[in-house]
Amino acid sequence: MGAPATDNPVVDNRAQGRFELTEEGLTAFASYSRRAGALVIPHVEAPVPLRGKGTAGRLMEGVARHARAEGVKIIPLCPYAAAWLKRHPEYADVAG
């Protein structure tokens, strides 16, 4: 499922339909659904103690790396995910 943990700490939890990043014992996540050639991201959330520490950004970078590895686009319905993609032109190839 995606890149090995050593290359990408973001895990694709397909059973729950979300990408997860655990830091400080807490898990941030990006919910998703799959459709032909795309990951639709309706929601990104980091636990309160992780906010302001860059966790959500690292999560989105991992999601983008998964999308690139799978050859799919990210369709961000979540305002945070959309803003992150705009701020990171190095992942323009996966922005849907």
N, C-alpha and C positions, 0 to 999 in steps of 0.2 A: 504494500500500500504506500505508494509514493517513495520519497527519498528515505534512506536509512536515517535513524535518529541522530547519528553523528553528523550528518550533513544538514539536517533540518529537524529541529526539536518539535516542530508542529506536527501533531498526529491527526490523521484522518480517521475519525471515529464514525465509520459508515453506519454502524448500528444505530447511532443517535443522530446521524445527519449533521455532524458538525466537526469542524477542525478545532483542535484543542492545544493550548500551550500552558503547561504547568510551571509556575514560578513561585517560590516561597511557600510551597505546599498548597497553592490555590490555582484554580484553572480558569483561564480566560478562554472564550470560545467564539467562533463564527459559525452560525447556523447556515446551512446550505441545502439546496436541492439541485439535482442534476437534470439538465435537459440536453438535447443533442448539441455537443460541442461547447457546453457552457456549465459553469457553476454559478448559480443564482444565490447571492448572499443577502438575505433580508435583515440580518441582525448580527452585530458584533458586541460582545460584552466582556468587560474585565471586572473582577471583584473589586469593591471599593478600596481595599488595602493596596491593590496593584495599580490603581489609577494614578496618572501623572508620572509613572516610572518607565514609560515606553513599552510596556507589555503588549498593549493592543497593536502598536506599530510592528513589533516583532512577530506577533500573531499574523498580521496581514502580510508581512514579508514571506512568512512560511506558507500562507495560503497561495500567494502569487507564485512561489517556487513550485508548489504542488501543481498548480494550474499549468505552468510552463512545462513541467515534466510530463503531464498528461496530454499536452497539446490542446488545451481548452481555454476559453475566454472566461473572465469573471464579469458577471453582470451584477453590479453593486446596487441593491435596493436600499441598503443602509447608508445614511448620510456619511457616517464615519468611513466606511469602506470606499465610498465614492471619492471623498476628500483625500484619503490616503493614496488612492491610485493616481489622482491628479498631481499630488505632491511628489510622486515617484516615477518620473518618465522612463526610468530604466526598466520598468515593468509595463510599458505601453503596449508591448506585444501581447499581453494577456488581458488588457482592459477591453471590455466589451461595450 
